[in-house]
Every structure is written in C-alpha cells, then in structure tokens.
C-alpha cells in the first residue's frame, strides 16, 4: 500500500477514481472509513474524498451534516487508535533508553516538550501539517500526553480539517478536479512552510543561547 | 556573522540540514502552485471531463443539465433514476461499458442548452402550461 506514492500518475489516478466511486456507491460509510485509515498511516487520499463528499452534498446525493459527521468521527476515532497504540508501546521507549544516558536525556526532553506544547502540536498536526498527524498521535500516546488534553485539541483540529475540505467541495462542487489539485498543492505548501518555520525558530533559539550551549 | 553561521552549522548539522531540506520542499511546492495557477487562469483548462465516479445528480448539478434530458438520453428505467449510484456502477448494472454512458452525457452537454433549474424536481420536458 505504501507504494502508492511512487506509482506512475496514471495508476494513482485510477486508484483515486476507484476510491471516489466508493463515495458515490457507499456514501458516508466510505468517507468515515477512509478518514479513519488515513489517520493510521494508510495512504488514502481522504482529503480528495472529503472534497467529493462535499460536492455530493451540494448535488443532493448526500446530506451535508452526515458527510461532516462521518469524516469527523472517522478521523477522531483514527487518531484515538493511534494514540492508544502509542500508549501501549510507551514502555518500549524506556527500554530503548535504558542503557544510554544520552537517550534518557532525549526522552526526558521530549516528555518536557510534550508536557509544555503537546496540545498545540496535536492541534496543528491534524490540519496544518496533516502528513505528520499519525506520527504525532503515536508520539503523544507514547510520551504520555494526557488523554483529555489530546482529545480536546485533536477534536478541534480535525474539525478544521473536515470543515475545510468538505466546505471547499460543497462550494466548488462543479469544478472538483481543479479544486482537488489546488487543495493538494496548497496543503503541501502549508505543511512544508510550517516545518520550515519551526526549524528556523529552533535554530534562532540556539543562536541566541550562544555556541557551546548544546 | 559568517563565523557565527559556520559555528551554528558545525554545532547543529542535523537541524540546519533539515531546515534547508524543508526550505527546498517549500520552494518546490510554491513554484508548483504558481505554475498551476497560471495554467488554471486560462478558462479553457478548467473543463472537467465526465468521469465514472460521478453520480447522475452530480453531472446534472455540474453541467447544469435538465434531469429529464439525462433520463431520456440514457433511457433510464424508473427504478434506476436518481439513486446515489456512480456512472461506473450504473454501467455495470446495465451491462454496458461506462464509456458509452459518458459519451451520451458528453453529447448532451454539447447539444442541450444549459438550463437554470436543477435536481429531479425540475419540470418535465416539452411545452408547459403556465
């Protein structure tokens, strides 16, 4: 399944078309399932499917609130599953770090960072840096971000993701091909720019601390 | 300044490499977006083809077609009218290639004048008493 990204465009397009056919034939169930799976690192173009769901709501084939509910529910459940997987494997991190002072320090730093900023990290990973979302869920569970905090930020973030894509699909229903490609490129740009900005902030902070303060 | 930058690089090789990589990807996506925006600015490039994943309602909605015109063009039996079903599956059910359905619909979009009323509730073809 992970070879999708490396497929020739023709094949990837055929795959996408098959998935979109599922939205027509199976309705909101197909949407919920695809959002669920895409939160668990399974490369399904759920954003494209949400656009289509929104467009079908505009044409009268689906009901808008059901489209939003299904996508939102699927995504939140998928994130919860990822979080629980991380949580159940939390002791592996301790075992990995057991014999190395450096690793223990890294783990400690990671836990402190997540304790301070974890909520915001989860929030942005659901929409601004969506490709990192599944990883952030695993990490949040593994390093012990509180469940309630995770759930609140995650549910809010997924709402932006779901409303954004289904809303675009609804409004631009008549030109779905264009809006699909546009949304893909804009989301890629936003994700890359966010990562760049975060790394820049880290570098500037180190600069301010001065050399040798690592 | 340069000495400071070199020092930063030496102490944070991983971080700086990651930053440069991310910057490169950002520029790449930005460039791609600019190119496609130029491409899409031309209305001729915005024509969406009819495809197998679309439903009849979606086709009617997007091409502003009169539902009855679609019914008669595809010669749809009553029980297959306007259910939520993809053209792909509709073609399967009827044992015809999806391309033939698409060709009929494409023909319709080119020959029928657009019409303002949408959805299956639109009035029937033919002269109306008003």
Interface residues (C-beta under 8 A of the other chain):
Chain A: X17 X18 X20 X21 X23 X24 X25 X27 X52 X55 X56 X58 X59 X60 X61 X62 X173 X174 X175 X176 X177 X178 X181 X182 X185 X186 X188 X189 X192 X193 X195 X196 X199 X200 X202 X203 X206 X207 X211 X212 X214
Chain B: X4 X7 X8 X11 X12 X15 X16 X18 X19 X22 X23 X25 X26 X28 X29 X30 X32 X33 X36 X40 X46 X48 X49 X51 X52 X53 X54 X55 X57 X58 X60 X61 X62 X63 X84 X85 X86 X88 X89 X119
